[in-house]
Amino acid sequence: MTFQPATIQPATIQPAALQDPIALGARPVPASNARRTVDVRADPAPVRWAVIGVAAGFLALFIVVPLVNVFVQAFSKGLDAYLAAIGHADAIAAVWLTLAVAAISLALNLVFGIVAAWTITKYEFRGKSLLITAIDLPFSVSPVISGLVFVLLLGAQGYFGIEPLKESIWPVVIECKCSDMGPLG
């Protein structure tokens, strides 16, 4: 596979006579005949408030209500039970797993993102559109679906659920990397 640099054509500069519409025979349009522009904010106030209300209601229903529910459930048995749950060994292990996966995904996204961006913008090569499609694919596939695929493939009862992978962090890193962790996602 050979890479060839993309060529950039220089802009052509036209003489001033060709850039002037009057010199080319165009006649100026009088202000009275000019097309009037319509203000896009000219909708009636009730329509604007209805649209804003629908958007705010959607945000409240799908973001604020579940977030409030999480806090209500977390503090339902009191602050002492909440603090005891945070100090549990499984909770601490989950936090460390999250931080480790985030650090690994950050490093992989940084390296592969820069290499892919450089390659895509600098070179013309066979398979370029396939690479761009692979980069864009995580934005069009739900993270839930891709997570399910990786659980089915790499899980304990999955096709590739081999013994060394069961106790490893790498299936989690692969799932996060391929589902929703960034542009090369």
Residue pairs with C-beta under 8 A, 6 or more apart in sequence:
1 125
1 126
2 125
3 119
3 123
3 124
3 125
4 123
4 124
4 125
5 122
5 123
5 124
6 121
6 122
6 123
6 124
17 23
18 24
22 28
41 48
74 82
75 82
85 91
97 169
97 172
100 169
101 169
101 172
101 173
101 176
104 169
104 173
105 173
105 176
105 177
105 181
105 182
108 173
108 177
108 184
109 177
109 181
109 182
109 183
109 184
109 185
112 184
113 182
113 183
113 184
116 131
116 135
116 184
119 125
119 131
120 128
120 131
120 132
135 183
135 184
135 185
137 185
138 146
138 178
138 179
138 180
138 184
138 185
139 185
141 179
143 179
143 180
146 175
146 178
146 179
146 180
147 175
147 179
150 171
150 174
150 175
150 178
150 179
151 158
151 175
152 158
152 159
153 159
153 160
153 161
154 160
154 161
154 165
154 171
154 174
154 175
155 161
155 171
156 166
165 171
177 184
177 185
178 185
179 185
